[in-house]
Amino acid sequence: MSTSYIRTICPFCGVGCGLVLEVRDGEVVRVFGEKEHVLSKGRLCGKGASSIRSLYSKDRIIYPLKRVGDNFITIGYDDAIKEITEKLLDIRDRYGGKSIAIFGGCQNTLEETYIMGKLARFLGSNNVDSCARVCHEPSAMALRETVGIGGSGVSVEEVPRAKVIVIAGESITESHPVLVDYFLEAKRNGAKIIVIDPRVTPTVRLLADMHLQINQGTDIYLFNAVANYLIQSGKYDKEFVESRTKGFEEYREVVRDYSIEDAEKITGIPKDEIVRFAELISTKPTIFSWGLGLSEGGGVNAVRAYLDLMLLTGNVGIDGGGPLVFRGQSNVQGSGDLLKPNRFPNGDINEENARKLAGVWGFEPPLYKGLTVTDTFLRDNDIKAVILFNFNVTHSLPNRDRVIKKLKELELLVVVDAFMNETARYAHYVLPTAMWAEEEGSVVSLDRLIKWRFRAVNPPGDAKPTLQILSDLGAGLGLKIPTDPREVFEEMRRVVPLYGGLDIKEVMDHSANSRFPNRELVLYKDRFLTPDGFAHFRPVRYVDRVRNGLVLITGRVVTHFNTDTLTGRQWLSKLEEVVYINEEDARRLGIRDGDMVKVVSGCGEVIVRARLSRDVKVGHAFMVNSLSITNNVVCDELDEESRIPLYKSTVVNITPIHP
């Protein structure tokens, strides 16, 4: 019996914990934390500790499938590739490259994601995107224009050095459990932690010194009112603002209209708590951290208003201070960096960058702005063919009926996945892919740390590494694509300026600090990475929303993950289909705990069980986003600029169903 121990990276959240897989005779039999890993240091949460179970799930797809009528038949891998590439070329010839789209999930490696974009451009399409669109695209946009890089400016390792930490719209105990130890260490060091959230979450109970239980969607008013208070009272960092920022005068004029008194009425937060919050964040160093509650609740403008407060208080470019984004998947940062319809991997879509790409790729990419994944499935368009790499859009996107309608209209839908998920059921072809322990490549954590996944075992049946599938598709289309991720890594490093300073040896050494761009724990100490070297205020105004019903908030629970494709095969227990509402709202609506209720929005309805909870603020309701039914009622309102669905802003009416 042969035994080996292989290092890899956890397939779940953006912490990117180091795992060690024990392999016996070609099978992973045990997983434990990698003590040498620079960030996780041997820690694991329950999802990571049980991660190998889904590798051996009995319902894995291990042979290619082809739709014939309403059924699927098995087909040889080479035949499937041949038929798919022939259909793609036919669609391109008839409709043009703009009719094709390639979208990737955020557990694909950097190398796979980079090649997806390259393959699409070879076909003449800029319709490329990833699941980063539906979580933190607003964060990436706001950060890039404000400070220069669309990622965290401070590392997790700096958390214990902070004196104040703001956590906006995030429950790390549910989403990023391994990070809790860093925040507890900060508290032991005397840090004050402020949580902004409409719900009383486990993070509030465990970590918060102050909980601002805000009305959903009013963050901009809160942040602007706090800014006005700090400016009027002279408690902002005037020296920093004058020497390292631009746009302050316009910002001051905008926030002048926002008062603490009105903020109390609009946000539902007592005035004295707002003032205390303002006083605390004027302390240095302060970390401004946030999750999906901010990005999916208010879009790019909510993140801009938050970052403006960071600039106003001078809490960026200093040890223990700056922006920290709680990204939710193991490579969502990298996916967002590389796969965008309005940017090339080397920068803006323009002739100069196209020529540079041609020097490496051997062909010039198209110059038009492509469609996002949300515009593809939630708005009218002329897309005829879609390839989805490990991206279950039917579960992930809101307004499910509309998504399914688009899937059915496609002339070609290819799903590359390990399981027959909700989206694969509508595919013309399903290609089985290797899972995270069966292939290798690099991934980027939530604080810019890039680490290598090493392959532990071979995939079953005809399942192939995603990079192999991309290479075979490329061969059928006329584009040579390497199958060695190391070779792709080096090409990517030459093409992508953000990654130019990476060293693959450091990336493969899990004990090394291999953060991009140049191993910084804290960015922007001397200069911001904007074109002019300054940070830029981006003043925004609050827009009131009329609500006739309860505001439905979606979010995570610690035992399940995103679309539940993996965790649903790891746990014996299943999620209960429930909606949580406040006791006061329940009394008003005639709902008792345990009643079956109908939840109705402008996009759909579901019947679930009601659970009464004081943790949910009056006027709000909560459903877990891992439930397959949740997005039946979440509507497809998109943020105007970032095109993210505003998952946490759907108004619903809930009525009891009494026997």
C-alpha positions in Angstrom: 0.0 0.0 0.0 1.5 3.3 -1.1 0.8 6.5 0.9 1.6 10.1 -0.1 0.7 13.5 1.2 -0.2 16.2 -1.3 -0.5 19.9 -0.6 -3.4 21.8 -2.1 -5.8 24.7 -1.5 -9.4 24.3 -0.1 -12.1 24.6 -2.8 -14.4 26.7 -0.9 -14.2 30.4 0.3 -11.7 33.1 -0.5 -9.5 32.5 2.5 -7.8 29.8 0.5 -6.7 27.6 3.3 -3.9 25.1 2.8 -4.9 21.5 2.9 -2.8 18.3 3.1 -4.5 15.3 1.3 -3.5 11.8 2.4 -3.6 9.6 -0.7 -3.5 5.8 -0.4 -3.4 3.7 -3.6 -4.8 6.5 -5.7 -7.6 7.6 -3.4 -7.8 10.6 -1.1 -8.7 9.1 2.3 -8.0 12.0 4.7 -7.7 15.8 4.8 -6.1 18.0 7.4 -4.8 21.5 7.7 -1.4 22.5 6.4 0.4 24.1 9.3 3.0 25.7 7.0 0.4 27.7 5.0 1.2 31.4 5.4 -2.4 32.4 6.2 -4.4 29.4 7.5 -1.6 27.9 9.6 -3.3 24.5 9.9 -6.8 25.8 10.6 -9.8 24.4 8.8 -13.5 24.9 9.0 -16.1 22.1 8.7 -16.5 22.6 5.0 -12.7 22.2 4.4 -12.4 19.3 6.8 -15.1 17.3 4.9 -14.2 18.5 1.4 -13.0 15.2 0.0 -16.5 13.6 0.4 -17.8 15.1 -2.8 -14.9 13.8 -4.8 -16.4 10.3 -4.4 -20.1 11.2 -4.7 -21.9 8.5 -6.6 -23.7 11.0 -8.9 -20.6 12.4 -10.5 -20.6 12.7 -14.2 -17.7 10.7 -15.6 -18.6 10.4 -19.3 -19.7 13.1 -21.8 -23.4 13.4 -22.3 -25.3 14.6 -25.4 -28.9 15.7 -25.5 -31.2 13.7 -27.8 -34.7 15.0 -27.5 -35.6 15.2 -23.8 -32.9 12.7 -22.8 -29.2 12.4 -22.5 -27.0 9.7 -24.0 -23.4 9.0 -23.4 -21.0 10.0 -26.2 -17.3 9.5 -26.7 -15.1 12.4 -25.5 -13.4 12.9 -28.9 -16.8 12.8 -30.6 -18.2 15.4 -28.2 -15.3 17.8 -28.8 -15.6 17.4 -32.5 -19.4 18.0 -32.6 -19.1 21.0 -30.2 -16.3 22.7 -32.2 -18.2 22.2 -35.5 -21.3 23.7 -34.0 -19.3 26.7 -32.6 -17.7 27.4 -36.0 -21.1 27.1 -37.7 -22.7 29.6 -35.3 -19.7 32.0 -35.7 -20.0 31.8 -39.5 -23.7 32.4 -39.4 -24.0 35.1 -36.7 -20.5 36.3 -36.0 -18.3 36.0 -32.9 -20.5 38.3 -31.0 -23.1 35.5 -30.8 -20.8 33.3 -28.6 -20.2 33.6 -24.9 -17.8 31.8 -22.4 -18.5 32.2 -18.7 -16.5 30.6 -15.8 -17.2 29.9 -12.2 -14.8 31.1 -9.5 -13.3 27.8 -8.5 -11.5 27.5 -11.9 -7.8 28.2 -11.6 -6.1 31.3 -12.9 -4.6 29.4 -15.8 -8.0 28.0 -16.8 -9.7 31.4 -16.5 -7.0 33.1 -18.5 -7.4 30.5 -21.3 -11.2 30.9 -21.3 -10.8 34.6 -22.2 -8.1 33.8 -24.8 -10.3 31.2 -26.5 -13.3 33.5 -26.6 -11.3 36.3 -28.2 -10.0 33.8 -30.8 -13.6 33.2 -31.7 -14.1 36.9 -32.1 -16.0 37.3 -28.8 -15.6 39.6 -25.9 -18.6 38.0 -24.2 -16.6 36.6 -21.3 -17.4 36.9 -17.6 -17.3 35.0 -14.3 -19.3 34.6 -11.2 -17.2 37.5 -9.8 -19.9 39.6 -11.6 -22.6 38.5 -9.1 -20.7 39.0 -5.9 -17.9 41.6 -5.9 -17.7 43.3 -9.3 -18.9 46.6 -7.5 -16.0 46.2 -5.1 -13.4 45.7 -7.9 -14.8 48.7 -9.8 -14.8 51.0 -6.9 -11.4 50.0 -5.6 -9.8 50.2 -9.0 -11.0 53.8 -9.6 -10.4 54.9 -6.0 -7.0 53.4 -5.2 -5.8 51.5 -8.2 -6.2 47.7 -7.8 -9.6 45.9 -7.6 -8.7 43.9 -4.6 -7.9 44.1 -0.9 -5.3 46.8 0.0 -4.5 45.2 3.4 -3.8 41.5 4.2 -5.5 39.3 6.7 -2.3 39.1 8.6 -2.6 42.8 9.4 -6.0 42.4 11.1 -4.5 41.9 14.6 -2.7 45.3 14.3 -5.9 47.3 13.7 -7.4 49.5 16.5 -10.8 49.6 14.8 -12.3 47.1 12.3 -15.6 47.8 10.4 -17.3 44.8 9.0 -20.1 45.9 6.6 -22.6 43.4 5.3 -20.6 40.2 6.2 -20.9 37.4 8.7 -17.4 35.9 8.7 -18.5 33.2 11.2 -20.7 31.8 8.4 -18.7 32.7 5.3 -15.0 32.7 6.3 -14.8 30.9 9.6 -11.0 30.5 9.7 -10.6 34.3 9.7 -12.4 34.5 13.1 -9.1 33.7 15.0 -7.5 36.8 13.4 -10.4 39.0 14.6 -10.4 37.5 18.1 -6.7 38.2 18.3 -7.4 41.8 17.3 -10.0 42.1 20.1 -7.5 40.7 22.6 -5.1 43.5 21.4 -7.8 46.0 22.2 -9.4 46.6 18.8 -13.0 47.7 18.6 -15.1 45.9 16.0 -18.2 47.5 14.4 -20.6 45.3 12.4 -23.1 47.0 10.0 -25.8 44.5 9.2 -29.6 44.4 9.2 -29.5 41.0 11.0 -28.1 39.9 14.4 -25.7 37.4 13.0 -23.3 35.0 14.8 -20.5 37.5 13.9 -22.4 40.2 15.8 -22.7 38.0 18.8 -19.2 36.8 18.8 -17.2 39.8 17.7 -19.1 43.1 17.7 -18.4 45.8 20.2 -21.0 47.8 18.3 -23.8 46.7 16.0 -25.3 49.1 13.6 -28.5 47.3 12.6 -29.1 49.3 9.5 -32.2 49.3 7.2 -31.2 47.4 4.1 -30.1 49.7 1.3 -29.5 52.9 3.3 -25.7 52.5 3.6 -25.0 55.5 1.3 -27.0 57.8 3.5 -25.2 56.5 6.6 -21.7 56.9 5.1 -22.4 60.4 3.7 -23.9 61.6 7.0 -20.8 60.3 8.9 -18.6 62.0 6.4 -20.4 65.4 6.8 -20.1 65.1 10.6 -16.4 64.4 10.4 -15.8 67.3 8.1 -17.9 69.8 10.0 -16.3 68.8 13.3 -12.8 68.9 11.8 -12.1 65.2 12.7 -11.0 64.0 9.3 -7.4 63.6 8.2 -6.8 66.9 6.5 -3.1 66.3 5.8 -3.8 63.0 4.1 -6.7 64.4 2.1 -4.7 67.4 0.9 -1.5 65.5 0.1 -2.7 62.1 -1.3 -6.2 62.5 -2.7 -8.2 64.3 -5.4 -11.9 65.2 -5.6 -12.4 66.3 -2.0 -14.1 69.6 -2.7 -16.8 68.0 -4.8 -17.2 65.3 -2.1 -17.6 67.8 0.6 -20.3 69.6 -1.4 -22.2 66.4 -1.9 -22.1 65.1 1.7 -23.0 68.6 3.0 -26.7 67.7 2.5 -26.6 64.6 4.8 -27.3 65.0 8.5 -26.9 62.7 11.5 -30.5 63.5 12.4 -31.9 62.4 9.1 -29.6 59.4 9.0 -31.3 58.2 12.2 -34.7 58.3 10.5 -33.6 56.8 7.2 -31.2 54.1 8.5 -33.0 53.2 11.7 -29.7 53.6 13.7 -29.9 55.8 16.8 -28.1 59.1 16.4 -25.7 58.6 19.3 -24.6 55.3 17.7 -23.9 57.0 14.4 -21.8 59.7 16.1 -19.9 57.0 18.1 -19.2 55.1 14.8 -17.9 58.3 13.3 -15.6 58.9 16.2 -14.2 55.4 16.1 -13.4 55.3 12.5 -11.4 58.5 12.8 -8.9 56.4 14.8 -5.8 54.9 13.1 -5.4 52.3 12.0 -8.9 51.2 11.0 -9.7 48.4 8.6 -12.7 48.9 6.3 -13.9 45.4 5.5 -17.1 44.3 3.7 -19.0 41.5 2.1 -22.0 40.8 -0.1 -24.3 42.8 2.1 -22.7 46.0 0.7 -22.0 44.9 -2.9 -25.2 43.0 -3.5 -27.2 45.4 -1.4 -26.2 48.7 -2.9 -24.0 48.1 -5.9 -21.0 50.1 -6.8 -22.2 53.3 -5.3 -22.5 51.8 -1.9 -18.9 50.6 -2.1 -17.8 54.0 -3.3 -19.4 55.8 -0.4 -17.7 53.4 2.0 -14.3 53.8 0.4 -14.7 57.6 0.5 -14.9 57.3 4.3 -11.7 55.3 4.3 -10.0 58.2 2.4 -11.5 60.9 4.6 -10.1 59.3 7.7 -6.7 58.5 6.1 -7.0 54.8 6.8 -5.3 53.4 3.8 -1.6 52.7 3.0 -0.8 52.2 6.7 0.0 49.1 8.8 -3.2 47.6 10.2 -5.5 49.8 8.1 -7.1 49.8 4.7 -9.7 48.0 2.5 -10.3 44.2 3.0 -12.8 42.5 0.8 -14.4 39.2 1.9 -14.5 37.4 -1.3 -16.5 34.2 -1.3 -14.7 31.6 -3.5 -11.3 30.2 -3.8 -10.5 32.1 -7.0 -13.1 34.8 -7.3 -10.4 37.5 -7.1 -8.5 36.0 -9.9 -11.6 35.3 -12.0 -12.6 39.0 -11.7 -9.0 40.1 -12.5 -8.9 38.1 -15.8 -12.3 37.5 -17.2 -14.3 40.7 -18.0 -16.3 41.7 -21.1 -15.1 45.3 -20.9 -11.4 44.7 -20.2 -8.6 42.7 -21.7 -6.4 40.7 -19.3 -3.7 43.4 -19.9 -6.0 46.4 -19.4 -8.6 48.5 -21.2 -10.1 47.4 -24.5 -8.2 49.5 -27.0 -6.0 49.1 -30.0 -2.7 49.4 -28.1 -3.6 46.6 -25.7 -5.0 44.5 -28.6 -1.6 44.8 -30.4 0.3 43.8 -27.3 -1.9 40.7 -26.9 -1.4 39.8 -30.6 2.3 39.8 -29.9 1.8 36.9 -27.5 -1.4 35.3 -28.8 -0.7 35.4 -32.5 -4.1 37.1 -33.2 -5.7 40.4 -32.4 -8.8 40.3 -30.1 -11.9 42.2 -31.0 -12.3 45.8 -29.8 -16.0 46.0 -28.8 -17.4 45.8 -25.3 -18.9 42.4 -24.6 -21.9 41.3 -22.6 -21.8 40.4 -19.0 -23.2 37.1 -17.8 -26.1 38.9 -16.2 -27.0 40.8 -19.3 -26.7 37.6 -21.3 -29.3 35.7 -19.2 -31.4 38.5 -17.8 -31.8 40.9 -20.7 -32.6 40.6 -24.4 -29.7 39.9 -26.7 -28.4 37.9 -29.7 -26.3 35.3 -27.9 -26.7 31.9 -29.6 -24.0 29.7 -28.0 -22.8 29.6 -24.4 -20.1 27.5 -22.8 -20.2 27.4 -19.0 -17.2 26.2 -17.1 -18.2 25.1 -13.5 -20.9 27.8 -13.3 -24.4 26.9 -12.3 -26.2 30.0 -13.5 -29.7 28.5 -13.0 -29.1 28.5 -9.3 -26.8 31.5 -9.0 -28.7 34.1 -11.0 -32.0 35.7 -9.9 -35.3 35.5 -11.7 -34.9 31.8 -12.5 -37.8 31.7 -15.0 -36.0 34.2 -17.1 -32.7 32.4 -16.9 -34.3 29.1 -17.9 -36.1 30.8 -20.8 -32.7 32.0 -22.2 -31.1 28.6 -21.7 -33.8 27.0 -23.7 -33.5 29.5 -26.6 -29.8 28.8 -27.1 -28.7 26.9 -30.2 -25.8 25.5 -28.3 -25.3 25.2 -24.5 -22.2 23.3 -23.3 -21.9 22.7 -19.6 -18.5 21.7 -18.2 -19.0 20.4 -14.7 -18.6 17.4 -12.4 -22.3 17.1 -11.6 -25.7 17.2 -13.3 -26.7 20.5 -11.7 -29.8 22.6 -12.4 -28.1 24.3 -15.5 -26.7 21.0 -17.0 -30.2 19.7 -17.4 -30.7 22.3 -20.2 -27.4 21.6 -21.9 -26.9 20.2 -25.4 -23.6 18.7 -24.2 -22.2 18.1 -20.7 -18.5 17.5 -20.4 -17.3 15.9 -17.1 -14.5 17.8 -15.5 -11.9 17.0 -13.0 -12.5 18.4 -9.5 -10.1 20.5 -7.4 -8.0 17.6 -6.1 -7.7 16.0 -9.5 -6.0 18.9 -11.4 -3.6 21.7 -10.6 -3.0 25.4 -11.0 -3.0 28.6 -9.1 -5.8 30.5 -7.2 -6.0 33.9 -5.6 -7.3 34.4 -2.1 -9.3 37.4 -0.8 -6.2 39.3 0.2 -4.2 38.8 -3.1 -2.3 35.7 -2.0 -1.7 33.4 -4.9 -1.1 29.7 -4.2 -0.8 26.5 -6.2 -3.1 23.5 -6.1 -1.2 20.3 -6.6 -3.0 17.3 -8.1 -3.5 14.5 -5.7 -5.3 11.9 -7.7 -6.5 11.3 -11.3 -10.1 12.1 -12.3 -12.5 9.2 -12.8 -13.7 7.9 -16.2 -13.5 10.4 -19.0 -13.5 13.4 -16.8 -10.7 15.7 -17.8 -8.9 18.7 -16.2 -10.6 21.9 -17.4 -7.4 23.1 -19.0 -7.3 19.8 -21.1 -10.9 20.4 -22.2 -10.0 24.0 -23.2 -7.0 22.8 -25.1 -9.0 20.2 -27.0 -11.7 22.7 -27.8 -9.0 25.0 -29.0 -7.5 22.3 -31.2 -10.8 21.8 -32.9 -11.2 25.5 -33.5 -7.6 26.1 -34.7 -6.0 27.5 -31.6 -3.1 25.8 -29.9 -3.4 25.8 -26.1 -0.9 24.3 -23.7 -2.1 21.6 -21.3 0.6 22.3 -18.7 -0.6 24.9 -16.2 3.0 25.9 -15.5 3.4 27.0 -19.1 0.1 28.9 -19.1 1.2 30.6 -15.8 4.3 31.9 -17.4 2.4 33.3 -20.4 -0.2 34.8 -18.1 2.5 36.5 -16.1 3.9 38.1 -19.3 0.4 39.3 -20.3 -1.2 40.5 -17.1 0.6 43.5 -15.5 -0.9 42.7 -12.1 0.8 39.3 -12.1 4.1 40.3 -13.7 5.9 40.2 -10.4 4.9 36.7 -9.5 7.4 33.9 -9.0 6.0 30.4 -9.6 8.4 28.9 -7.0 6.9 31.2 -4.3 3.4 30.5 -5.5 4.1 26.8 -5.1 5.6 27.3 -1.6 2.6 27.6 0.6 4.7 29.1 3.4 5.8 32.1 1.3 4.1 35.5 0.9 3.3 35.4 -2.8 0.7 38.3 -2.9 0.4 40.3 -6.1 1.6 42.7 -7.3 4.9 42.6 -5.4 4.3 40.6 -2.1 2.9 43.6 -0.2 1.0 43.0 3.0 -0.1 46.6 2.8 -0.6 48.5 -0.5 -0.3 52.2 -1.2 2.1 53.2 1.5 4.0 55.6 -0.9 1.8 55.9 -3.9 -1.6 54.8 -5.1 -1.7 52.6 -8.2 -4.0 54.9 -10.1 -2.7 56.6 -13.3 -1.8 59.8 -11.5 -0.7 58.2 -8.2 -3.5 59.8 -6.1 -6.5 58.3 -4.4 -9.8 59.6 -5.8 -13.0 60.5 -3.9 -16.1 59.3 -5.8 -19.0 61.2 -4.3 -22.4 59.5 -4.7 -25.9 60.4 -3.6 -28.5 58.3 -1.8 -31.6 57.4 -3.8 -34.6 56.4 -1.7 -36.4 53.2 -2.6 -40.2 52.8 -2.2 -40.9 49.5 -0.5 -44.4 48.1 -0.2 -43.6 44.9 1.7 -40.7 43.2 3.4 -37.1 43.5 2.0 -35.8 40.0 1.4 -32.2 39.5 2.3 -30.2 36.5 1.1 -27.1 35.1 2.7 -25.0 32.1 3.8 -25.0 29.6 6.6 -21.8 28.0 7.8 -22.6 24.4 6.9 -23.5 25.1 3.2 -21.8 26.9 0.4 -23.2 28.9 -2.5 -25.2 26.6 -4.9 -24.6 23.7 -2.5 -23.2 21.5 -5.3 -20.3 20.4 -3.1 -21.6 20.8 0.4 -24.9 19.2 -0.5 -22.9 16.1 -1.1 -20.8 16.4 2.1 -23.4 16.7 4.8 -26.1 14.2 5.9 -28.5 17.0 6.7 -30.3 19.1 4.1 -31.2 22.8 4.3 -34.8 23.4 5.5 -36.8 25.5 3.1 -37.7 28.4 5.3 -38.0 32.2 5.4 -37.1 34.0 8.6 -39.1 37.0 9.6 -39.3 39.2 12.7 -41.9 38.4 15.3 -43.5 41.8 15.0 -44.0 41.4 11.3 -45.3 37.9 11.8 -48.0 39.1 14.3 -49.0 41.9 11.8 -49.3 39.3 9.0 -51.0 36.6 11.1 -48.1 34.2 10.8 -47.1 31.7 13.5 -43.8 30.0 13.8 -43.8 26.9 11.6 -46.6 28.0 9.4 -46.4 27.4 5.7 -46.3 30.7 3.9 -46.3 32.0 0.3 -43.5 34.4 -0.5 -44.3 36.5 -3.5 -42.2 39.0 -5.5 -42.5 40.7 -8.8 -40.5 37.8 -10.3 -42.0 34.7 -8.8 -43.3 32.9 -5.7 -42.4 30.0 -3.4 -44.1 28.2 -0.6 -41.9 27.6 2.4 -42.1 27.4 6.2 -41.9 30.5 8.3 -39.5 30.8 11.2 -39.9 33.7 13.6 -36.6 35.3 14.6 -35.6 38.4 16.6 -32.3 38.3 14.6 -34.1 39.7 11.6 -34.9 43.4 11.7 -38.5 44.6 11.4 -39.4 45.2 7.8 -37.0 42.5 6.5 -37.0 38.8 5.8 -34.1 36.4 5.2 -33.6 33.3 3.1 -30.4 31.2 2.6 -28.9 31.6 -0.8 -27.8 28.0 -1.0 -31.5 27.0 -1.2 -32.4 26.2 -4.8 -35.7 27.9 -4.5 -34.5 31.2 -3.2 -33.8 32.8 -6.6 -37.3 31.9 -7.7 -38.4 35.1 -5.9 -35.2 37.2 -6.0 -35.8 39.8 -8.8 -33.3 40.7 -11.6 -32.8 44.3 -10.8 -29.2 45.1 -12.0 -26.8 47.8 -10.7 -26.6 50.3 -13.5 -22.8 50.3 -13.7 -21.5 47.0 -12.4 -24.5 44.9 -13.6 -24.5 42.9 -10.4 -28.0 41.7 -9.4 -29.2 43.5 -6.2 -29.9 40.2 -4.5 -30.6 41.9 -1.1 -33.2 44.4 -2.3 -36.2 42.4 -3.5 -39.5 43.4 -2.0 -41.7 40.5 -1.1 -45.1 39.9 0.4 -45.6 37.0 2.7 -48.9 35.5 3.5 -49.9 32.5 5.6 -51.3 29.3 4.2 -53.6 28.0 6.8 -55.2 24.6 6.4 
